[in-house]
Amino acid sequence: MKVAVVGLGKAGLPLAAVIAEAGLDVVGIDVDKKRCKQINDGVNPIPEEAGLEKLIKKYGGKTLIATSIYADAKDCTFFVVIVPLFIDEQNNADFSLLENAFRNVGKLLKKGDCVVLETTVPPGTTEKIVKDWLEKESGLVVGDFYLAHSPERIMTGYSISRLKEFPKIIGGVDAASGQKAYDVYRYFIGSLSLVSSSRVAEFVKVIEGCYRFTNIALANELFKIALELDIDFYESQKAANHEFCHIHLPSTGVGGHCIPVYPWFLIKQMKKQQKEDYTVVLKASHTVNEDMIKFFSQHIIQHCKKINKPLKKVRICITGVSFRKGVKSIYKSRSIALAKYLEKLGMDVYVYDELYSKEEIEQMKLSFLTPDKADVVFDPFTLKIEILK
Ligand SMILES: NC(=O)c1ccc[n+]([C@@H]2O[C@H](COP(=O)([O-])OP(=O)(O)OC[C@H]3O[C@@H](n4cnc5c(N)ncnc54)[C@H](O)[C@@H]3O)[C@@H](O)[C@H]2O)c1
């Protein structure tokens, strides 16, 4: 069997490498030609991903061939699609990358082939939208081919071990599709659980994100209250957590293209169905998480006031620009939002991140400074503030 993996990003490439490691031939498709060349040369484009380098060196350009040409996957009988789904300014899902990928896959589809969507999507997407794209492009109907959803549950940095150990969910648009996809995934996924439909599989991943999103909002709220009451939040959180209580860590909000995105799938879907009042907690959580920027700006400014300099001359350095420590991505980066907000307040703010060069930070329209040259240093990942002078 030859497997095609469409999208060789932080989620798709580790998956493609794990499939190759299981002994299957893989054609990886990505629009990024430079990335394809790197992979075929045995060079790992995601250095922060533990264990990936070894696999790319061993299989890249051999049993894992990367290409930007969809037709190179015409002999494949199993297709996995994992390209991003972003939300626009109004928080509506933008399906354009998915549509492009599926329409191209549809053109290659033959009777008996199986297609699995791994990108997290609003519930119902696989059985309605994806099915429609594939049927239109291929001239076939579900029954001629199989279609399922299996949400990616990795975490960048731990993807290989997650794919081998973490329970993965799979569900088909019909029973035969679920079973077919399950039987193939068992070759390369360590722990797999078949659910009754693609809609359930989609919902599982979305509600997992909503759980994290609202619990981060709760932690943020409790963190502010603890500070106000002069209580050590971290000591309290550690003592409070047990089997039935899992208070999360506070943060400057939620970044990345996963957790802050998924609640909007449900908020927007309920709005369409005139059930906006079903999403009160999700919407309030969004407000709490977003407002952490204002809270930390004030917190930082309080520290700046302790420096013997005019307030607007105090050099603030935020030591991290990526949305999560160690992951080179700035999608919905809270540090960028924080830096821009402090700038708007007239503060002298800089950014430093060991994953990004001075030029890359300046391209984000931010000022670069190494932390040793600052007066006040704020670590957005630990929330610690340090006064250097
Ligand atoms: N990264 C994670 O930790 C993570 C975790 C869970 C789920 N996911 C899911 O995986 C999805 C993808 O995330 P990612 O982190 O891999 O994104 P990414 O930005 O790292 O990679 C996406 C890749 O897809 C390629 N691409 C875009 N459009 C394409 C097209 N039409 N055809 C072929 N290739 C195309 C891009 O060039 C890029 O290399 C997310 O939207 C999310 O649903 C990611």
The ligand as an SDF file (V2000), in Angstrom:
LIG
                    3D

 44 48  0  0  0  0  0  0  0  0999 V2000
    0.8740   21.4740   15.2970 N   0  0  0  0  0  0  0  0  0  0  0  0
    0.1540   20.9670   16.2590 C   0  0  0  0  0  0  0  0  0  0  0  0
    0.5930   20.8930   17.4160 O   0  0  0  0  0  0  0  0  0  0  0  0
   -1.2290   20.4180   15.9860 C   0  0  0  0  0  0  0  0  0  0  0  0
   -1.8550   19.7220   17.0170 C   0  0  0  0  0  0  0  0  0  0  0  0
   -3.1010   19.1910   16.8190 C   0  0  0  0  0  0  0  0  0  0  0  0
   -3.7290   19.3760   15.6020 C   0  0  0  0  0  0  0  0  0  0  0  0
   -3.1320   20.0580   14.5960 N   0  0  0  0  0  0  0  0  0  0  0  0
   -3.8840   20.1860   13.3450 C   0  0  0  0  0  0  0  0  0  0  0  0
   -3.0410   20.1430   12.2380 O   0  0  0  0  0  0  0  0  0  0  0  0
   -3.3560   21.1890   11.3270 C   0  0  0  0  0  0  0  0  0  0  0  0
   -2.0980   21.5640   10.6060 C   0  0  0  0  0  0  0  0  0  0  0  0
   -1.2090   22.1010   11.5610 O   0  0  0  0  0  0  0  0  0  0  0  0
    0.3480   22.1720   11.3720 P   0  0  0  0  0  0  0  0  0  0  0  0
    0.8780   22.5350   12.7030 O   0  0  0  0  0  0  0  0  0  0  0  0
    0.8820   20.9710   10.6920 O   0  0  0  0  0  0  0  0  0  0  0  0
    0.4670   23.4230   10.3660 O   0  0  0  0  0  0  0  0  0  0  0  0
    1.7800   23.9350    9.6500 P   0  0  0  0  0  0  0  0  0  0  0  0
    1.5200   25.3390    9.2820 O   0  0  0  0  0  0  0  0  0  0  0  0
    2.9970   23.5940   10.4410 O   0  0  0  0  0  0  0  0  0  0  0  0
    1.8480   23.0650    8.3180 O   0  0  0  0  0  0  0  0  0  0  0  0
    0.8920   23.0500    7.3120 C   0  0  0  0  0  0  0  0  0  0  0  0
    1.5510   22.6130    6.0150 C   0  0  0  0  0  0  0  0  0  0  0  0
    0.5400   22.4610    5.0290 O   0  0  0  0  0  0  0  0  0  0  0  0
    1.0650   22.9620    3.7880 C   0  0  0  0  0  0  0  0  0  0  0  0
   -0.0610   23.2820    2.9080 N   0  0  0  0  0  0  0  0  0  0  0  0
   -0.9400   24.3180    2.9990 C   0  0  0  0  0  0  0  0  0  0  0  0
   -1.8570   24.2310    2.0130 N   0  0  0  0  0  0  0  0  0  0  0  0
   -1.5650   23.1180    1.2990 C   0  0  0  0  0  0  0  0  0  0  0  0
   -2.1510   22.4890    0.1590 C   0  0  0  0  0  0  0  0  0  0  0  0
   -3.2510   22.9670   -0.4260 N   0  0  0  0  0  0  0  0  0  0  0  0
   -1.5750   21.3500   -0.3070 N   0  0  0  0  0  0  0  0  0  0  0  0
   -0.4630   20.8370    0.2780 C   0  0  0  0  0  0  0  0  0  0  0  0
    0.1310   21.4000    1.3400 N   0  0  0  0  0  0  0  0  0  0  0  0
   -0.4150   22.5150    1.8580 C   0  0  0  0  0  0  0  0  0  0  0  0
    1.9080   24.1510    4.2140 C   0  0  0  0  0  0  0  0  0  0  0  0
    2.8700   24.4810    3.2220 O   0  0  0  0  0  0  0  0  0  0  0  0
    2.5500   23.6380    5.5080 C   0  0  0  0  0  0  0  0  0  0  0  0
    3.8110   23.0120    5.2820 O   0  0  0  0  0  0  0  0  0  0  0  0
   -3.9490   22.2850   12.2110 C   0  0  0  0  0  0  0  0  0  0  0  0
   -4.8290   23.1160   11.5260 O   0  0  0  0  0  0  0  0  0  0  0  0
   -4.6630   21.4950   13.2910 C   0  0  0  0  0  0  0  0  0  0  0  0
   -5.9720   21.2200   12.9010 O   0  0  0  0  0  0  0  0  0  0  0  0
   -1.8840   20.5810   14.7730 C   0  0  0  0  0  0  0  0  0  0  0  0
  1  2  1  0
  2  3  2  0
  2  4  1  0
  4  5  1  0
  4 44  2  0
  5  6  2  0
  6  7  1  0
  7  8  2  0
  8  9  1  0
  8 44  1  0
  9 10  1  0
  9 42  1  0
 10 11  1  0
 11 12  1  0
 11 40  1  0
 12 13  1  0
 13 14  1  0
 14 15  2  0
 14 16  1  0
 14 17  1  0
 17 18  1  0
 18 19  2  0
 18 20  1  0
 18 21  1  0
 21 22  1  0
 22 23  1  0
 23 24  1  0
 23 38  1  0
 24 25  1  0
 25 26  1  0
 25 36  1  0
 26 27  1  0
 26 35  1  0
 27 28  2  0
 28 29  1  0
 29 30  1  0
 29 35  2  0
 30 31  1  0
 30 32  2  0
 32 33  1  0
 33 34  2  0
 34 35  1  0
 36 37  1  0
 36 38  1  0
 38 39  1  0
 40 41  1  0
 40 42  1  0
 42 43  1  0
M  CHG  2   8   1  16  -1
M  END
$$$$
